[in-house]
Amino acid sequence: MVAVLHLPFSIVEQDEFRDLLLYSSPQLRGNDTLPKSGNSIKTWLLELFLLSQLVLIKLLYDSGAKVHISFDLWSSPNHFSMLGIIGHFIDSEFKARTILFGMKRLLGPHSGENMSYLLVETIKAYKLAKVLGFCVLDNAGDNDT
């Protein structure tokens, strides 16, 4: 709920929020199930992300197919430069898959060289080097760099 609704992690430290959870789930009363700190939520979400990343890496390798990447850079409404990185592949059951590998914030110039650091970081994180197929991006003039 905290992640889906974009609530601050520290909400779990608020008495009103804890009361709401205890009211809706009385079985939680009297045990240590509820986190006492926003750091617990952050830790749980990071663990879930890393577990999901491992599941995705296994799915990619079990497919035996090449993974093709498309990516694009744009500026968000809050003026952050964001690089979206998408993977495309056929899974082991011959189903076409499209996976969001990342929405990475780009610091610095909108250059091909600068974007390449984020792309290489993503390729390493998902262990794509041996299964990498084609990379496709939009028609910006500096893409050839």
C-alpha positions as CSV (number, residue, x, y, z in Angstrom):
1,M,0.0,0.0,0.0
2,V,2.8,2.4,0.9
3,A,4.5,1.8,-2.4
4,V,1.4,1.7,-4.6
5,L,0.0,4.9,-3.1
6,H,3.4,6.7,-3.0
7,L,3.1,7.2,0.7
8,P,6.1,8.2,2.7
9,F,7.8,5.3,4.4
10,S,7.5,7.2,7.7
11,I,3.7,6.8,7.6
12,V,4.1,3.5,9.5
13,E,5.4,5.5,12.4
14,Q,2.1,7.5,12.7
15,D,-0.3,6.4,15.4
16,E,-3.3,7.0,13.2
17,F,-2.0,4.8,10.4
18,R,-1.1,2.1,12.9
19,D,-4.5,2.3,14.5
20,L,-6.1,2.0,11.0
21,L,-4.1,-1.2,10.3
22,L,-4.9,-2.7,13.7
23,Y,-8.6,-1.8,13.3
24,S,-8.8,-3.5,9.9
25,S,-6.7,-6.5,11.0
26,P,-7.2,-7.1,14.7
27,Q,-5.0,-10.3,14.5
28,L,-2.0,-7.9,14.2
29,R,-2.6,-6.6,17.8
30,G,0.0,-7.8,20.3
31,N,2.6,-9.1,17.9
32,D,5.6,-7.5,16.2
33,T,4.2,-7.8,12.6
34,L,3.7,-4.1,12.1
35,P,6.9,-2.2,11.3
36,K,8.0,0.4,13.8
37,S,10.1,2.4,11.4
38,G,10.0,3.7,7.8
39,N,13.4,2.1,7.3
40,S,11.7,-1.3,7.6
41,I,9.5,-0.5,4.7
42,K,12.5,0.7,2.7
43,T,14.3,-2.6,3.5
44,W,11.3,-4.7,2.6
45,L,10.8,-3.0,-0.8
46,L,14.4,-3.3,-1.7
47,E,14.4,-7.0,-0.8
48,L,11.2,-7.4,-2.9
49,F,12.9,-5.6,-5.8
50,L,16.0,-7.7,-5.6
51,L,14.0,-10.9,-5.5
52,S,11.9,-9.8,-8.5
53,Q,15.1,-9.0,-10.3
54,L,16.5,-12.5,-9.8
55,V,13.2,-14.0,-11.0
56,L,13.4,-11.9,-14.1
57,I,17.0,-12.8,-14.8
58,K,16.0,-16.5,-14.5
59,L,13.1,-15.9,-16.9
60,L,15.4,-14.3,-19.4
61,Y,18.0,-17.1,-19.3
62,D,15.4,-19.9,-19.3
63,S,13.9,-18.4,-22.5
64,G,17.1,-19.1,-24.5
65,A,16.3,-16.1,-26.7
66,K,18.0,-12.9,-27.4
67,V,16.8,-9.9,-25.4
68,H,16.4,-6.7,-27.5
69,I,16.4,-3.3,-25.8
70,S,14.6,-0.2,-26.7
71,F,15.2,3.0,-24.7
72,D,14.3,6.7,-24.9
73,L,15.2,9.8,-23.0
74,W,12.8,12.7,-22.1
75,S,12.3,15.3,-19.5
76,S,9.6,14.7,-16.8
77,P,7.2,17.4,-15.7
78,N,9.5,18.0,-12.7
79,H,12.3,18.7,-15.1
80,F,14.2,15.4,-14.4
81,S,15.8,13.8,-17.4
82,M,14.6,10.2,-17.4
83,L,15.9,7.2,-19.5
84,G,13.3,4.5,-19.9
85,I,14.8,1.1,-20.7
86,I,12.6,-1.7,-22.0
87,G,13.5,-5.3,-22.8
88,H,11.7,-7.4,-25.5
89,F,12.1,-11.2,-25.8
90,I,10.3,-14.5,-26.4
91,D,10.0,-16.6,-23.2
92,S,10.4,-20.3,-23.0
93,E,6.7,-20.8,-23.8
94,F,7.1,-18.7,-27.0
95,K,5.2,-15.8,-25.6
96,A,6.3,-12.3,-26.6
97,R,7.4,-10.4,-23.4
98,T,8.0,-6.7,-22.8
99,I,9.7,-5.8,-19.5
100,L,10.5,-2.5,-18.0
101,F,14.2,-2.7,-16.9
102,G,14.3,0.8,-15.5
103,M,13.4,4.4,-15.4
104,K,16.8,5.9,-14.7
105,R,17.5,9.5,-13.9
106,L,20.1,11.0,-16.2
107,L,22.3,13.6,-14.7
108,G,24.2,15.9,-17.1
109,P,24.0,16.4,-20.8
110,H,21.5,14.5,-23.1
111,S,24.4,12.8,-24.9
112,G,24.7,9.3,-26.2
113,E,27.8,8.9,-24.2
114,N,26.0,10.0,-21.0
115,M,23.0,7.7,-21.7
116,S,25.4,4.8,-22.3
117,Y,26.5,4.7,-18.7
118,L,22.9,4.1,-17.5
119,L,22.4,1.5,-20.3
120,V,25.5,-0.4,-19.4
121,E,24.6,-0.3,-15.7
122,T,21.2,-1.9,-16.6
123,I,22.8,-4.5,-18.8
124,K,25.1,-5.5,-16.0
125,A,22.4,-5.5,-13.3
126,Y,20.2,-7.9,-15.4
127,K,23.2,-9.9,-16.7
128,L,22.2,-9.3,-20.3
129,A,25.7,-9.2,-21.9
130,K,25.5,-12.8,-23.2
131,V,21.9,-12.6,-24.4
132,L,21.8,-9.1,-25.7
133,G,20.3,-8.7,-29.2
134,F,19.5,-5.4,-30.9
135,C,19.2,-1.9,-29.3
136,V,16.6,0.4,-30.7
137,L,16.1,4.1,-29.8
138,D,14.4,7.1,-31.3
139,N,15.8,9.3,-34.1
140,A,17.6,11.9,-32.1
141,G,20.6,13.4,-33.9
142,D,23.1,12.5,-31.3
143,N,22.2,8.8,-31.1
144,D,25.1,7.8,-33.4
145,T,27.5,8.9,-30.7
